[in-house]
Amino acid sequence: MGTPKDRVKFNVGGRIFETTATTLAVASKNSLFGAMLDENWNLLSNSAITEHFIDRNPDCFGVLLDLLRTGELYIPPNIDKKLLYREAEYYGILDHVRSATWGPLDGNRLQLARSITDRSDGDSKVSPAIQAGPNGWCSVAQGNVVRVYNWMLEEHPIIHFEHDNVNDVCWVDSENIVVSSTKKLDSGGMGLFSASTGKSKYKFQVTNKLSGLAPFATAGALEFGSNYKLFSSCEGTKGNRGIGVWDLVTGKLIDFLRRPLYCKHVKAGKLQWLHDTNCLMVLYFGLMNDIRLFDFRENAMVWSLAMNCKENLDNMTDAIVIEESSSICVVDWYESLGFMDLRSTDKSVNWRKSEKVDNVEFDGLSSFSRLAFHKGQLFSSMKDRISVYCGSDWLQTSKFRQGHGGKIIDFSIGGDRLFALHNKENVIEVWETPRPPII
């Protein structure tokens, strides 16, 4: 029970609420209530103020106050969820609403939360791609447009390029995304955009003396690393290629990696930054599939698939480095998983699963197998399903599918959500882990 000095009275839209500073302290320091409890606000010491007026919705305030009291979220039928979410955003406690809505992502307990349809204005011949943001948002790129959906799955203003096709999208934080384009993007090749408004903040220069690329170079695969470094594969008009490194704070190109990361016949299709080892993985698709690791501490390539594997992996469709086990996982057209130990001199692939799938179709929007890794769990997509693998032997522990969306083109994990993009009208399925009940 709160003491008289601990009690706080609010008048919200004409309705009186009384609570305690202890309850309000449950909210984060960055919230409105956290600011009110700051010593500079003098919420409790100013005895002249008997109640604090807030001109907001009182029904939503009552629900959110109960959330701070109990940790549980109950939304009455007469309250619109989106209105409640907006009110929570105003008070700065949207994170509390998220944590009360779903728990940490667990691939073995995922449930379909919602499906949305993205009717893209982009080129239907270009395979769309989806990227999850760190706060439960997501972006979908297809053709010359990028669509952004917030945590409430509301669509924000479209990022549109009149003549340039989008190559890749990368979230650098919860507010900003970087987009690379097939063409010059006003001589920039890449741009930083606001995820909320879709407005351009600045463009990264690809063609300069450091890169050595001719004018009209294009940027491809993107990755955001440590110390505000941004990586992108780049290609000039004469076929010369490399990996550019930009300082995200200044927007300037600070390094350009040619050999040994340069691959003569193909350009990089995927980049992965390894935080623990300060390495960059570069995945090449094309006439020659290859994986290369570049160690920035040694300033040298430290591993290559072509040099360290004796098997032919021409059917490889994706690869991912699992840092906690110092291994690389690859997947082929048939969702066969193979593992290579980065510390071993053995040049063979340890195939833990080889489930052949008949009648695999390869069309313009083929559902090639994709990989993702999240907190000890490995995810692989095939056709209309996603499989989950766990344990030291990477045994399949569960799989989930939702047939009405058709084949899975791409999927991504972020903000404790899994987003699966399907080929049927670009249906996006959002999977979440139910929060365990509070006892």
MILO-668025 format. One record per residue (C-alpha): residue in three letters; x, y, z. Coordinates in pm, whole numbers, padded with zeros to 5 digits, always signed. Example, Ala and Ser with C-alpha at 12.3 -4.5 7.8 and 13.67 -1.06 7.14 Angstrom:
2
ALA+01230-00450+00780 SER+01367-00106+00714 
***
This chain:
439
MET+00000+00000+00000 GLY+00138+00337-00097 THR+00204+00604+00162 PRO+00033+00946+00128 LYS+00359+01092-00004 ASP+00382+00809-00257 ARG+00036+00863-00403 VAL-00014+01038-00734 LYS-00345+01163-00874 PHE-00417+01210-01243 ASN-00705+01376-01424 VAL-00709+01211-01766 GLY-00970+01355-02000 GLY-01190+01447-01703 ARG-01162+01113-01520 ILE-00970+01082-01194 PHE-00708+00809-01143 GLU-00501+00754-00831 THR-00190+00541-00820 THR+00154+00535-00659 ALA+00497+00647-00764 THR+00606+00286-00714 THR+00367+00174-00988 LEU+00473+00454-01220 ALA+00838+00360-01166 VAL+00770+00031-01348 ALA+00768+00234-01669 SER+01105+00306-01827 LYS+01302+00620-01746 ASN+01243+00736-02103 SER+00865+00726-02059 LEU+00641+01015-01964 PHE+00600+00867-01617 GLY+00975+00823-01583 ALA+01020+01191-01667 MET+00757+01287-01409 LEU+00944+01095-01140 ASP+01270+01270-01226 GLU+01391+01499-00948 ASN+01380+01794-01187 TRP+01005+01744-01235 ASN+00930+01750-00859 LEU+00621+01534-00902 LEU+00602+01431-00537 SER+00764+01728-00366 ASN+00535+01994-00511 SER+00245+01985-00265 ALA+00068+02273-00441 ILE-00036+02040-00724 THR-00304+01795-00608 GLU-00365+01632-00943 HIS-00195+01623-01283 PHE-00409+01679-01590 ILE-00342+01483-01909 ASP-00561+01553-02211 ARG-00573+01196-02342 ASN-00814+00903-02365 PRO-00914+00794-02012 ASP-01025+00442-02112 CYS-00685+00361-02259 PHE-00509+00522-01963 GLY-00690+00285-01726 VAL-00583-00020-01928 LEU-00222+00096-01941 LEU-00219+00178-01569 ASP-00336-00176-01494 LEU-00056-00304-01718 LEU+00199-00122-01501 ARG+00031-00259-01187 THR+00006-00625-01287 GLY+00230-00681-01589 GLU-00070-00823-01776 LEU-00254-00662-02065 TYR-00631-00694-02091 ILE-00797-00492-02367 PRO-01177-00460-02323 PRO-01389-00517-02636 ASN-01491-00151-02649 ILE-01131-00029-02691 ASP-00968-00033-03033 LYS-00625-00200-03016 LYS-00459+00045-03250 LEU-00585+00336-03041 LEU-00444+00171-02729 TYR-00109+00116-02900 ARG-00093+00481-03004 GLU-00169+00589-02648 ALA+00103+00356-02520 GLU+00341+00514-02769 TYR+00248+00860-02639 TYR+00325+00760-02280 GLY+00645+00586-02390 ILE+00549+00240-02266 LEU+00497+00060-02596 ASP+00774-00182-02497 HIS+00562-00290-02198 VAL+00267-00353-02429 ARG+00488-00559-02662 SER+00631-00771-02380 ALA+00281-00832-02245 THR+00152-00928-02591 TRP+00415-01188-02680 GLY+00728-01338-02528 PRO+01083-01403-02652 LEU+01083-01580-02988 ASP+01086-01959-02960 GLY+01065-02144-03291 ASN+00909-02447-03125 ARG+00616-02245-02985 LEU+00543-01999-03265 GLN+00184-01915-03350 LEU+00045-01721-03643 ALA-00049-01379-03506 ARG-00166-01203-03820 SER-00150-01203-04199 ILE-00129-00889-04408 THR-00133-00844-04783 ASP+00125-00629-04954 ARG-00003-00539-05299 SER+00327-00409-05428 ASP+00356-00151-05703 GLY+00696-00294-05792 ASP+00800-00514-06081 SER+00635-00855-06037 LYS+00925-01021-06222 VAL+01165-00925-05944 SER+01160-01154-05641 PRO+01059-00949-05337 ALA+01254-00965-05012 ILE+01157-00902-04650 GLN+01369-00765-04366 ALA+01265-00759-03999 GLY+01353-00454-03792 PRO+01493-00467-03439 ASN+01167-00339-03287 GLY+00914-00569-03453 TRP+00880-00361-03770 CYS+00947-00500-04119 SER+01024-00379-04469 VAL+00935-00540-04802 ALA+01133-00454-05116 GLN+01011-00535-05464 GLY+01099-00371-05791 ASN+01143+00001-05730 VAL+00952+00032-05401 VAL+01014-00039-05033 ARG+00715-00075-04804 VAL+00758-00035-04428 TYR+00519-00172-04164 ASN+00537-00064-03802 TRP+00484-00276-03491 MET+00106-00240-03531 LEU+00152-00359-03893 GLU+00036-00027-04030 GLU+00193+00072-04360 HIS+00410+00383-04358 PRO+00483+00607-04660 ILE+00635+00409-04946 ILE+00999+00460-05037 HIS+00980+00484-05414 PHE+01253+00501-05681 GLU+01122+00616-06017 HIS+01380+00439-06234 ASP+01599+00236-05996 ASN+01527-00119-05885 VAL+01594-00195-05518 ASN+01871-00448-05454 ASP+01867-00477-05076 VAL+01738-00319-04755 CYS+01919-00309-04422 TRP+01792-00187-04084 VAL+02059+00010-03897 ASP+01834+00083-03597 SER+01464+00109-03514 GLU+01427+00438-03699 ASN+01649+00415-04006 ILE+01701+00185-04303 VAL+01955+00181-04582 VAL+01845+00096-04936 SER+02076-00004-05222 SER+01970+00032-05582 THR+02047-00127-05917 LYS+02118+00208-06080 LYS+02294+00518-05962 LEU+02033+00655-05713 ASP+02130+01013-05804 SER+02497+00910-05824 GLY+02482+00768-05473 GLY+02401+00399-05513 MET+02275+00381-05154 GLY+02059+00601-04937 LEU+01964+00632-04570 PHE+01590+00672-04516 SER+01354+00733-04226 ALA+01150+00418-04167 SER+00859+00626-04034 THR+00832+00893-04302 GLY+01012+00736-04599 LYS+01212+01058-04645 SER+01571+01047-04763 LYS+01827+01159-04504 TYR+02143+01135-04712 LYS+02310+00934-04986 PHE+02629+00732-04967 GLN+02884+00799-05237 VAL+02993+00480-05414 THR+03206+00620-05695 ASN+03519+00799-05573 LYS+03896+00764-05580 LEU+03903+00521-05290 SER+03672+00270-05458 GLY+03829+00312-05799 LEU+03491+00237-05958 ALA+03380+00421-06266 PRO+03074+00649-06254 PHE+02733+00487-06221 ALA+02853+00202-05997 THR+02574+00010-05829 ALA+02538-00114-05472 GLY+02406-00460-05389 ALA+02395-00671-05074 LEU+02399-00471-04748 GLU+02504-00538-04389 PHE+02539-00323-04077 GLY+02835-00404-03853 SER+02999-00285-03532 ASN+03115+00072-03469 TYR+02858+00214-03710 LYS+03015+00050-04014 LEU+02801-00019-04320 PHE+02904-00276-04580 SER+02783-00316-04936 SER+02887-00516-05240 CYS+02958-00283-05532 GLU+02999-00326-05905 GLY+03129-00083-06165 THR+03022-00047-06526 LYS+03323-00247-06647 GLY+03254-00540-06416 ASN+03508-00451-06146 ARG+03374-00536-05801 GLY+03447-00509-05432 ILE+03304-00455-05083 GLY+03267-00095-04970 VAL+03285+00008-04604 TRP+03116+00331-04495 ASP+03110+00525-04169 LEU+02739+00562-04097 VAL+02799+00874-03884 THR+02976+01071-04155 GLY+02838+00886-04457 LYS+03188+00864-04606 LEU+03351+00562-04770 ILE+03639+00461-04540 ASP+03758+00139-04705 PHE+03712-00063-05022 LEU+03797-00433-05021 ARG+03892-00581-05356 ARG+04102-00893-05342 PRO+04086-01129-05163 LEU+03710-01065-05142 TYR+03682-00997-05514 CYS+03522-01285-05706 LYS+03582-01260-06080 HIS+03270-01425-06221 VAL+02996-01329-05974 LYS+02904-01052-05733 ALA+02827-01096-05364 GLY+02468-01200-05295 LYS+02472-01188-04914 LEU+02680-01029-04637 GLN+02683-01127-04268 TRP+02870-00939-03996 LEU+03013-01157-03717 HIS+03020-00947-03402 ASP+03221-01187-03184 THR+03507-01236-03429 ASN+03501-00900-03609 CYS+03469-01078-03944 LEU+03255-01028-04253 MET+03108-01324-04438 VAL+03060-01274-04812 LEU+02841-01524-04998 TYR+02870-01552-05377 PHE+02608-01705-05609 GLY+02644-01765-05979 LEU+02888-01950-06200 MET+03088-02033-05889 ASN+02931-02052-05542 ASP+03175-01947-05273 ILE+03186-01828-04911 ARG+03467-01605-04787 LEU+03546-01469-04440 PHE+03742-01147-04401 ASP+03901-01073-04062 PHE+03933-00698-04007 ARG+04178-00748-03720 GLU+04416-00933-03951 ASN+04305-00739-04259 ALA+04301-01064-04455 MET+04074-01338-04584 VAL+04085-01620-04328 TRP+03851-01878-04480 SER+03718-01969-04824 LEU+03474-02239-04930 ALA+03669-02300-05249 MET+03987-02366-05051 ASN+03841-02539-04744 CYS+03577-02770-04890 LYS+03633-03063-05123 GLU+03264-03104-05212 ASN+03076-02940-05498 LEU+02812-02705-05356 ASP+02666-02572-05681 ASN+02314-02639-05548 MET+02369-02413-05244 THR+02092-02154-05206 ASP+02191-01991-04876 ALA+02454-02001-04603 ILE+02493-01862-04252 VAL+02775-01852-03999 ILE+02684-01978-03651 GLU+02937-01802-03430 GLU+02863-01987-03106 SER+02963-02316-03266 SER+03228-02172-03505 SER+03058-02336-03799 ILE+02895-02253-04132 CYS+02559-02398-04228 VAL+02461-02429-04594 VAL+02130-02532-04748 ASP+02058-02656-05100 TRP+01757-02665-05332 TYR+01612-02962-05145 GLU+01655-02822-04791 SER+01946-03051-04716 LEU+02152-02892-04438 GLY+02530-02917-04433 PHE+02772-02800-04164 MET+03141-02713-04186 ASP+03357-02659-03878 LEU+03566-02346-03924 ARG+03826-02476-03676 SER+03873-02817-03841 THR+04116-02913-04118 ASP+03860-03165-04246 LYS+03740-03037-04582 SER+03415-03237-04592 VAL+03060-03122-04521 ASN+02874-03289-04237 TRP+02522-03340-04369 ARG+02288-03360-04069 LYS+01971-03368-04275 SER+01905-03471-04633 GLU+01534-03478-04693 LYS+01480-03481-05068 VAL+01179-03290-05191 ASP+01023-03391-05523 ASN+00890-03159-05791 VAL+01086-02850-05690 GLU+00980-02570-05921 PHE+01224-02300-06030 ASP+01039-02003-06171 GLY+01077-01626-06146 LEU+00962-01628-05784 SER+01108-01961-05676 SER+01097-02048-05308 PHE+01465-02131-05272 SER+01554-02251-04924 ARG+01659-01971-04689 LEU+01832-01977-04349 ALA+01810-01775-04028 PHE+01959-01818-03682 HIS+01815-01685-03357 LYS+01935-01757-03003 GLY+02045-02116-03051 GLN+01776-02211-03302 LEU+01828-02263-03675 PHE+01543-02190-03917 SER+01511-02312-04276 SER+01235-02244-04529 MET+01116-02476-04804 LYS+00808-02431-05021 ASP+00529-02329-04779 ARG+00688-02434-04449 ILE+00962-02331-04207 SER+01155-02594-04010 VAL+01329-02542-03675 TYR+01648-02722-03568 CYS+01799-02731-03218 GLY+02071-02899-03016 SER+02432-02989-03089 ASP+02324-03229-03365 TRP+02076-02980-03515 LEU+01779-03214-03505 GLN+01449-03093-03644 THR+01229-03010-03344 SER+00929-02851-03516 LYS+00792-02708-03839 PHE+00506-02474-03914 ARG+00315-02372-04225 GLN+00008-02177-04330 GLY-00114-02293-04668 HIS-00320-01999-04790 GLY-00017-01781-04861 GLY+00148-02017-05109 LYS+00524-02068-05133 ILE+00759-01880-04902 ILE+00977-01645-05104 ASP+01173-01504-04810 PHE+01158-01480-04431 SER+01331-01277-04161 ILE+01350-01262-03780 GLY+01368-00948-03567 GLY+01206-00789-03263 ASP+01092-01134-03140 ARG+00885-01180-03456 LEU+00923-01400-03761 PHE+00800-01252-04089 ALA+00736-01489-04381 LEU+00674-01343-04727 HIS+00465-01565-04955 ASN+00421-01549-05331 LYS+00040-01535-05327 GLU-00039-01161-05354 ASN+00273-01103-05143 VAL+00101-01224-04827 ILE+00306-01150-04514 GLU+00258-01385-04221 VAL+00364-01265-03877 TRP+00457-01536-03624 GLU+00495-01472-03253 THR+00555-01673-02935 PRO+00268-01656-02685 ARG+00366-01505-02353 PRO+00349-01754-02065 PRO+00078-01666-01811 ILE+00180-01477-01497 ILE+00126-01697-01193 
***
